[in-house]
Amino acid sequence: MKHPRPSNAAAAVLLTLLMLGACSDAYEQSGPSDIVLEGQLCSPSTPDCPRLKFLKRPNELGANRLDFRLSNHGAPATITVIAALESQDGEPDAGLADAGLTDAGDPGADPSDEPSGVTRSYQLARDESVSDRFVPEELLTVSTFALILDCDGCEATLDYVLATEPLECRIDNDCSSSWVCSRADGRCVECLADSDCSNTQTCDLGTQQCTPVDLGGCSSAPTSTPPVLPVAILLLFALGFKLTRTGHDRPGALFLLAAIATIGLSPAPAQAASPTASVQLGVGPRLLTGKLGDATLRGIGLKVSQEVRSQYVGGQLTLGTSYFVTTQDGPPLSNELQLYSVAIGPQFYLPLGPVEFALGGDFRHIGVVTNSLVRLTGPDLNYLGAGATLQARYQIGGLAVMLDSGFHPIFGLESSLFSMHISVGLATD
């Protein structure tokens, strides 16, 4: 007998996600930044720590973002940080290049001889520090620029981290509808000139929008309602867990008991179903241990799995992502660590009445997308890991509700990843 499949609910969820994406600002969702370079400038200048460096990205794609921390170690002083986007001296001396950074030449050279650019000036007392950022709208998309620490006889250091943020566009065809590409910072904008607007509008060059603003917007069509029982169980579990975590033990316990009672009283087959394939979507908390755990808070993650199986043995391919808030001192000023993983491994199944347990092991590739801990981990972006997972699942027709946990050491980082998920699976016979 074939189980009914909640195809309408799946289609509704997919349609909703597509509509949300259509109504969102593409630049805000263009992706996380990549750490490119990190280093230090000093005043007074030394051979190992000059006052001026040329920062050169290893690739030409992306918009620049520079986070820095300026520290004054001497008497109170006015200190200026300059990012010069063009240099009158041409290309930096290739013989002084070191990991993408090039000394401008003589450490005693006067930085005031360099062309002006984006600047920040600070009045700092002795032993005072300040953190700041040059944003992509200021540094644009140039692949090479000079960073200068400028002051009159001060004793200061500038620690910096250069990152690149993804470009939304390079040409007008990359933008949707009638929008155009601002090549200076790689963003899709409504207009760059009056000719990009309708006959009744003009282009505001400050906001790069046509005025007066068209009040039209996105609208979404009504969607069908997902199955009631699985959603109710998940909501009861979530409310119970939340209440117990916030100190409301008695109400939380009641919600958890209600969820368990709903599962126990709902109709179920005498034995857990054994589908040959299933697609699973799960979300849950993450925890890093070891070196990374000391500098991160608990995070959250998402996974999508494709499972193929017989009654007792199968295999699973899983794509996952994890997001953590970091606690390091800047730079960089961003406090985030994002990991992604691709895992494959065997699964073993043990049905016990209406509940089925799955024990699995996997080998995975772990990549770093956004790494604010670059000064702790180094510039490497790719690692390997291996571990085990344990899952309990309850079948409701063609839908399965699952609770699983996993533990995976990350080779080369002296850290491990602990994960939990509440998942929903769409199963087929």
C-alpha positions in Angstrom: 0.0 0.0 0.0 1.3 3.4 -0.9 1.2 6.1 1.7 -0.3 9.5 0.8 2.4 12.0 0.1 2.2 15.6 1.3 3.1 17.0 -2.1 0.8 20.0 -1.7 2.6 21.1 1.5 6.0 20.6 -0.1 5.0 22.7 -3.1 3.6 25.4 -0.9 6.8 25.7 1.1 8.9 25.8 -2.1 6.6 28.4 -3.6 6.8 30.6 -0.5 10.6 30.4 -0.5 10.8 31.5 -4.1 8.4 34.4 -3.5 10.4 35.5 -0.5 13.6 35.5 -2.6 11.9 37.5 -5.3 10.8 40.2 -2.8 14.3 40.5 -1.2 17.2 42.7 -1.9 19.7 40.6 -3.9 22.7 42.5 -2.6 21.8 41.7 1.0 21.7 38.0 0.1 24.7 38.0 -2.1 26.7 35.9 0.3 29.2 36.1 3.1 32.6 37.7 2.9 36.0 36.0 2.4 39.0 36.9 4.5 41.9 37.7 2.1 44.8 39.3 4.0 45.8 40.3 7.5 48.7 42.3 8.8 50.0 45.3 10.8 51.3 48.9 10.2 53.5 50.7 12.7 54.6 54.2 13.6 57.5 54.8 13.8 58.1 52.6 10.8 60.5 49.6 11.0 61.7 47.3 8.2 59.3 44.6 9.4 56.4 46.9 10.1 56.2 49.9 7.8 53.7 52.8 7.9 52.5 52.1 4.3 51.6 48.9 2.5 50.0 48.1 -0.8 47.2 45.5 -0.3 46.7 43.4 -3.4 44.0 40.7 -3.6 44.8 37.4 -5.2 41.8 37.7 -7.5 40.1 40.7 -9.1 36.5 39.7 -8.2 34.8 41.1 -5.2 34.2 44.4 -3.3 36.8 45.4 -0.7 36.1 45.6 3.1 38.8 46.5 5.6 38.4 46.0 9.3 41.1 47.5 11.6 42.1 48.2 15.2 44.2 51.4 15.8 46.2 51.5 19.1 48.1 54.5 20.4 51.1 53.5 22.6 52.5 56.9 23.2 51.5 60.5 24.1 48.0 61.7 23.0 47.9 62.2 19.3 45.8 62.7 16.2 46.2 59.6 14.0 44.9 59.2 10.5 44.3 56.0 8.5 44.2 56.4 4.8 43.1 54.0 2.1 44.5 55.4 -1.2 42.7 53.8 -4.1 45.2 55.1 -6.7 48.9 55.5 -6.6 51.0 58.0 -8.6 54.0 55.6 -8.3 52.3 52.9 -10.3 52.7 49.2 -9.4 54.5 48.4 -6.1 57.9 46.8 -6.2 57.4 43.1 -6.9 60.6 42.2 -5.1 59.1 43.3 -1.8 55.9 41.3 -2.1 55.1 39.1 0.8 51.9 37.1 0.9 50.1 39.6 -1.3 51.4 42.6 0.7 54.0 45.0 -0.6 56.0 47.6 1.3 55.8 50.9 -0.4 59.6 51.3 -0.2 61.7 53.3 2.3 60.2 52.8 5.8 61.0 56.5 6.5 59.1 57.8 3.5 56.6 60.5 4.2 53.1 59.1 3.8 51.8 62.6 3.0 53.5 62.2 -0.4 50.9 59.6 -1.3 47.6 60.5 -2.9 44.7 61.1 -0.6 41.8 58.6 -0.5 39.3 57.4 2.1 40.4 58.6 5.5 39.6 58.3 9.2 41.1 60.6 11.8 41.1 59.8 15.5 42.1 61.7 18.7 43.6 59.0 20.9 44.9 59.2 24.5 47.9 57.0 25.6 47.1 53.3 25.5 43.7 54.0 23.9 42.4 51.9 21.0 39.6 52.2 18.5 38.1 49.7 16.0 36.6 50.8 12.7 35.8 49.6 9.1 36.2 50.8 5.5 33.0 49.5 3.8 32.7 48.3 0.2 31.0 51.5 -0.8 34.2 53.4 0.1 36.9 50.9 -1.1 34.9 49.8 -4.2 36.2 47.0 -6.3 39.9 47.9 -7.0 42.2 45.0 -6.7 45.2 47.0 -5.3 45.3 50.0 -3.0 47.6 51.6 -0.4 46.9 51.5 3.3 48.7 54.3 5.2 49.1 55.1 8.9 49.7 58.8 9.2 50.6 60.8 12.3 53.2 63.3 13.5 55.7 61.5 15.8 53.2 59.1 17.3 53.8 55.6 18.6 50.9 53.5 17.2 50.0 50.2 15.5 47.3 49.4 13.1 46.1 45.8 12.9 44.0 45.1 9.8 42.1 42.4 8.0 41.1 42.7 4.4 38.0 40.8 3.2 36.1 40.7 -0.1 32.4 40.6 -0.4 30.6 39.0 -3.4 29.6 41.2 -6.3 26.0 41.3 -7.2 26.7 42.2 -10.8 29.4 43.0 -13.3 27.2 44.0 -16.3 23.6 45.2 -16.6 22.4 41.8 -17.8 23.3 40.4 -14.3 20.5 42.5 -12.8 16.8 41.7 -12.8 14.1 43.6 -14.5 15.1 47.1 -15.7 17.8 47.7 -13.0 21.4 48.5 -14.0 24.8 47.6 -12.6 26.9 50.1 -10.7 30.3 48.8 -11.6 32.1 50.9 -9.0 30.8 48.7 -6.2 29.2 45.8 -8.0 25.6 46.4 -7.0 22.4 46.4 -8.9 20.7 49.8 -8.6 17.5 51.3 -10.0 19.2 54.0 -11.8 22.5 55.8 -12.6 21.0 58.5 -14.7 17.6 60.0 -15.5 17.6 57.9 -18.7 17.2 54.8 -16.5 13.9 56.0 -15.1 10.5 56.5 -16.7 9.4 59.8 -18.3 7.7 60.9 -15.1 10.7 60.2 -12.8 14.2 61.5 -12.2 17.2 59.6 -10.8 18.3 60.5 -7.2 22.1 60.0 -7.5 22.5 59.8 -3.8 20.2 56.8 -3.3 20.4 55.6 -6.9 16.6 55.4 -7.0 14.0 56.8 -9.3 11.8 59.5 -7.8 8.9 59.7 -7.0 9.1 56.1 -5.8 6.7 53.6 -7.5 4.6 52.2 -4.7 4.1 48.8 -6.4 5.4 45.7 -4.7 5.5 41.9 -4.4 2.4 40.0 -3.5 2.1 36.4 -2.7 -0.7 34.0 -3.7 -2.5 32.0 -1.0 -0.9 28.7 -0.3 -2.3 25.4 0.8 -2.2 24.4 4.4 0.5 21.8 5.4 -0.6 18.6 7.3 -1.9 19.5 10.7 -0.6 16.7 12.9 3.2 16.9 12.2 3.2 20.7 12.5 1.3 20.5 15.8 3.8 18.0 17.2 6.7 20.1 16.2 5.1 23.2 17.7 4.4 21.5 21.0 7.9 20.2 21.2 9.3 23.7 20.4 7.1 25.4 23.0 7.9 22.9 25.7 11.6 23.1 25.1 11.5 26.9 25.1 9.6 27.1 28.3 11.8 24.7 30.2 14.9 26.6 29.0 13.5 29.9 30.3 12.7 28.5 33.8 9.0 27.7 33.3 9.4 24.1 34.1 5.8 23.1 34.8 4.2 24.6 31.7 7.1 23.3 29.6 6.7 19.8 30.9 3.0 20.0 30.1 3.7 20.9 26.5 6.3 18.1 26.1 3.9 15.6 27.6 1.2 16.8 25.2 3.6 16.3 22.2 4.4 12.8 23.4 0.7 12.0 24.0 -0.1 13.2 20.5 2.5 10.8 19.0 1.3 7.9 21.1 -2.4 8.4 20.3 -2.0 9.1 16.6 -2.6 6.2 14.2 0.6 4.4 13.3 1.5 1.1 11.6 2.5 -1.8 13.7 6.0 -1.5 12.5 8.0 1.5 11.2 7.8 1.8 7.4 10.9 1.0 5.4 11.0 3.4 2.5 13.6 2.9 -0.2 14.3 6.7 -0.4 13.7 9.8 1.5 14.6 13.5 1.5 15.1 15.1 4.9 15.2 18.8 5.9 16.4 19.6 9.5 17.4 22.5 11.7 18.9 22.6 15.1 21.7 23.9 17.5 25.4 23.5 16.9 28.3 23.5 19.4 32.1 23.7 18.7 34.6 22.2 21.1 38.3 22.6 21.4 40.2 25.5 20.0 37.3 26.9 18.1 34.9 26.3 20.9 36.9 28.7 23.2 36.1 31.6 20.8 32.5 30.8 19.7 29.1 30.7 21.2 26.5 28.1 20.5 25.3 28.3 16.9 22.5 27.1 14.6 22.6 24.9 11.5 20.6 23.5 8.6 20.9 20.2 6.8 19.4 18.6 3.7 19.9 14.8 3.3 19.1 12.3 0.6 18.8 8.7 1.9 18.7 5.4 -0.1 18.1 2.2 1.9 16.8 -1.3 2.2 15.1 -2.5 5.3 18.1 -2.5 7.6 21.0 -1.0 5.7 21.3 2.2 3.6 23.4 5.2 2.8 23.0 9.0 3.1 24.4 12.1 1.4 24.1 15.2 3.5 24.7 18.9 2.8 24.9 21.1 5.8 25.7 24.6 7.0 26.5 26.0 10.5 26.6 29.6 11.8 28.3 30.7 15.0 28.9 34.0 16.7 32.5 34.6 17.7 34.0 36.4 20.7 37.4 37.4 19.4 38.8 40.9 19.6 39.0 42.7 16.3 40.1 42.9 13.6 38.0 41.7 11.9 35.1 43.6 13.4 32.6 41.0 12.2 31.9 38.3 14.8 30.7 35.3 12.8 32.0 31.9 11.7 30.1 30.0 9.0 30.9 26.4 8.0 29.5 24.2 5.3 29.9 20.4 4.9 29.3 17.6 2.4 29.1 14.2 4.0 28.5 10.6 2.8 28.3 7.4 4.8 26.4 4.2 5.7 23.3 4.0 7.8 21.9 1.0 9.9 18.3 0.8 10.9 16.5 -0.8 13.9 12.7 -0.6 13.9 11.0 -0.8 17.3 7.2 -0.6 16.9 6.2 2.7 15.5 9.7 4.2 16.1 12.8 3.5 14.1 16.4 4.2 15.1 19.2 4.9 12.7 22.9 4.7 13.5 25.3 6.1 10.9 28.9 7.1 10.3 30.2 9.5 7.7 33.2 11.1 6.2 32.9 14.8 5.3 34.5 17.8 3.7 34.2 20.9 5.8 34.7 24.4 4.3 34.9 27.8 5.9 32.8 30.4 4.2 33.1 33.3 6.7 35.9 33.1 9.2 36.3 35.9 11.7 38.8 33.7 13.6 41.4 33.9 10.7 44.1 35.1 13.1 43.5 31.9 15.2 43.0 29.3 12.4 45.1 30.7 9.6 44.0 31.2 6.0 43.1 27.6 5.2 39.5 27.2 4.0 39.1 23.4 3.6 39.2 20.6 6.2 38.2 17.0 6.5 36.2 15.4 9.3 34.6 12.1 10.3 32.1 11.0 12.9 28.8 9.3 13.9 25.1 10.2 14.0 22.2 8.7 15.9 18.6 9.3 14.8 15.1 8.4 16.0 12.2 8.8 13.6 8.5 8.4 13.7 6.5 7.6 10.5 3.2 9.4 9.8 2.0 8.2 6.4 4.5 9.4 3.9 6.0 11.9 6.4 8.6 11.2 9.0 9.4 13.3 12.1 13.0 12.9 13.2 15.3 13.8 16.1 19.0 13.2 15.6 22.4 14.2 16.9 26.0 13.9 15.6 29.6 14.3 16.7 32.4 15.1 14.2 36.0 15.9 14.9 37.5 18.3 12.4 41.0 17.3 11.4 43.6 20.0 11.5 41.6 22.4 13.7 41.9 20.7 17.1 38.1 21.1 17.3 34.9 19.0 17.0 31.4 19.8 15.9 28.4 18.6 17.9 25.0 19.0 16.2 21.3 18.2 16.8 18.4 18.5 14.4 14.6 18.3 14.4 13.9 17.1 10.9 11.0 16.3 8.6 11.4 13.7 5.9 9.4 13.0 2.8 9.5 9.2 2.2 8.5 7.0 -0.7 8.0 3.3 -1.1 
